[in-house]
Amino acid sequence: MLGGPETVLLDDGRTVVTADGSWAAHFEHTVAITADGPWVLTAEDGGRARLGDTRQRDPTSVPPT
């Protein structure tokens, strides 16, 4: 937000605007659910930094511990 941090919820119960009328922006991520797990299309690393590496592993390709 370019102005103060105060916001106002409008009567529709969904729309939030800045109290001082300054400009603000909001964005959300787009996620694809794949056979290998979630892929965050709008994150440079596919979401691995925040989600961890959730890809499924083929048990035959992982050495025993």
C-alpha positions as CSV (number, residue, x, y, z in Angstrom):
1,M,0.0,0.0,0.0
2,L,1.2,3.5,-0.8
3,G,-0.5,5.1,2.2
4,G,-1.3,4.0,5.7
5,P,-1.9,0.4,6.8
6,E,-5.6,0.8,7.7
7,T,-8.2,-0.9,5.6
8,V,-12.0,-0.9,5.4
9,L,-14.2,-3.9,4.6
10,L,-17.0,-2.9,2.3
11,D,-20.7,-3.9,2.7
12,D,-20.3,-6.8,0.2
13,G,-18.2,-8.6,2.9
14,R,-15.4,-9.3,0.4
15,T,-14.0,-6.1,-0.9
16,V,-11.2,-4.4,1.1
17,V,-10.0,-0.9,0.4
18,T,-7.5,1.4,1.9
19,A,-8.9,3.7,4.6
20,D,-7.1,6.7,3.1
21,G,-7.9,6.0,-0.5
22,S,-4.3,5.2,-1.5
23,W,-3.4,2.6,-4.0
24,A,-2.8,-1.0,-3.0
25,A,-2.3,-4.3,-4.7
26,H,-3.1,-7.9,-3.9
27,F,-1.9,-11.1,-5.6
28,E,-2.3,-14.8,-5.1
29,H,-0.3,-17.7,-6.4
30,T,-1.5,-20.1,-9.0
31,V,-0.9,-23.8,-8.1
32,A,-1.0,-26.8,-10.4
33,I,-1.6,-30.2,-8.7
34,T,0.6,-32.8,-10.5
35,A,1.3,-36.5,-10.0
36,D,4.6,-35.3,-8.4
37,G,2.9,-32.9,-6.0
38,P,1.9,-29.3,-6.0
39,W,3.7,-26.9,-8.4
40,V,3.4,-23.2,-7.7
41,L,3.3,-21.7,-11.2
42,T,3.9,-18.1,-10.0
43,A,6.9,-18.9,-7.8
44,E,10.4,-19.0,-9.4
45,D,11.3,-22.2,-7.6
46,G,7.9,-23.8,-8.1
47,G,7.2,-23.3,-4.4
48,R,10.0,-25.6,-3.0
49,A,11.4,-22.9,-0.6
50,R,8.0,-22.6,1.2
51,L,6.4,-26.0,0.6
52,G,9.5,-28.1,0.8
53,D,10.2,-30.7,-1.8
54,T,6.9,-32.6,-1.9
55,R,7.7,-34.6,-5.0
56,Q,6.9,-38.3,-4.6
57,R,9.8,-40.7,-5.0
58,D,9.9,-44.0,-6.7
59,P,10.9,-46.3,-3.8
60,T,13.0,-48.4,-6.2
61,S,15.2,-45.4,-7.0
62,V,16.0,-44.4,-3.4
63,P,18.8,-46.3,-1.8
64,P,18.0,-47.9,1.6
65,T,19.1,-46.1,4.7
